[in-house]
Amino acid sequence: MIPDWGGADATFTLAAIEPPALLLYTSRRGRTELTWCLQVTETGRGSRVHLRLRLGPVKRRRLATHAGGFFDALTISGLAAGLRERLAS
């Protein structure tokens, strides 16, 4: 279990790991099930990190799309900054 933002009971559970390329987490927030996948693929000169969040069921799909997109952008920028910092050291 990994603590997450969203309340005292908000956690992620590691559902799958395939070193060095994949981490898959699951969680439940009320009635909504979610998965969060981080996958690394090799490119010609480096690596690319793919992030995918899936939610369901969602009552307000439009809100989830727009607010979720904004929240994801903040999360990803923080994650990218941390990766750059680790690669630089």
C-alpha positions as CSV (number, residue, x, y, z in Angstrom):
1,M,0.0,0.0,0.0
2,I,1.2,3.4,-1.0
3,P,-0.4,6.5,0.7
4,D,-2.0,9.0,-1.8
5,W,-3.6,12.4,-1.7
6,G,-7.4,12.3,-1.2
7,G,-8.0,11.4,2.4
8,A,-6.7,9.1,5.2
9,D,-7.9,6.0,3.4
10,A,-6.6,7.0,-0.1
11,T,-3.9,4.4,-1.1
12,F,-2.6,2.7,-4.2
13,T,-1.8,-1.0,-4.3
14,L,0.9,-2.4,-6.5
15,A,-0.9,-4.7,-8.9
16,A,1.9,-5.6,-11.4
17,I,5.6,-5.0,-11.8
18,E,7.7,-6.0,-14.8
19,P,11.2,-4.7,-14.3
20,P,12.5,-2.5,-15.7
21,A,9.5,-1.3,-17.8
22,L,6.2,-1.4,-16.0
23,L,4.4,-0.5,-12.7
24,L,0.7,-0.9,-12.4
25,Y,-1.3,0.4,-9.4
26,T,-4.9,0.0,-8.4
27,S,-7.1,2.0,-6.0
28,R,-10.8,2.6,-5.1
29,R,-12.2,6.0,-4.2
30,G,-15.8,5.6,-3.2
31,R,-17.5,3.7,-6.0
32,T,-14.8,4.6,-8.5
33,E,-12.2,2.0,-9.4
34,L,-8.9,3.3,-10.9
35,T,-5.7,2.0,-12.3
36,W,-2.5,4.0,-12.8
37,C,0.2,2.6,-15.1
38,L,3.7,3.8,-15.6
39,Q,5.5,2.2,-18.5
40,V,9.0,2.9,-19.9
41,T,9.8,2.2,-23.6
42,E,13.2,2.5,-25.1
43,T,13.7,5.0,-27.9
44,G,16.6,5.4,-30.3
45,R,18.5,7.8,-27.9
46,G,16.8,7.3,-24.6
47,S,13.6,6.3,-22.9
48,R,10.0,7.5,-22.9
49,V,7.7,7.3,-19.9
50,H,4.0,6.6,-20.6
51,L,1.4,7.4,-17.9
52,R,-2.2,6.1,-18.1
53,L,-4.9,6.7,-15.6
54,R,-8.3,4.9,-16.0
55,L,-11.4,5.6,-13.9
56,G,-14.8,4.1,-13.8
57,P,-17.6,4.5,-13.2
58,V,-17.5,8.3,-13.4
59,K,-20.6,10.4,-12.9
60,R,-19.3,13.6,-14.4
61,R,-17.1,12.6,-17.3
62,R,-16.5,16.1,-18.6
63,L,-15.3,17.3,-15.2
64,A,-13.1,14.2,-14.8
65,T,-11.6,14.9,-18.2
66,H,-10.8,18.6,-17.7
67,A,-10.0,18.7,-14.0
68,G,-8.2,15.4,-14.2
69,G,-6.2,16.6,-17.2
70,F,-5.1,19.7,-15.2
71,F,-4.3,17.6,-12.1
72,D,-2.3,15.1,-14.3
73,A,-0.3,17.9,-15.8
74,L,0.8,19.1,-12.4
75,T,1.6,15.5,-11.2
76,I,3.5,14.7,-14.4
77,S,5.6,18.0,-14.2
78,G,6.6,17.1,-10.6
79,L,7.4,13.6,-11.6
80,A,9.5,14.8,-14.6
81,A,11.4,17.3,-12.4
82,G,12.3,14.5,-10.0
83,L,13.5,12.2,-12.8
84,R,15.6,15.0,-14.3
85,E,17.1,15.7,-10.9
86,R,18.0,12.0,-10.4
87,L,19.5,11.7,-13.9
88,A,21.6,14.8,-13.4
89,S,23.2,13.5,-10.2
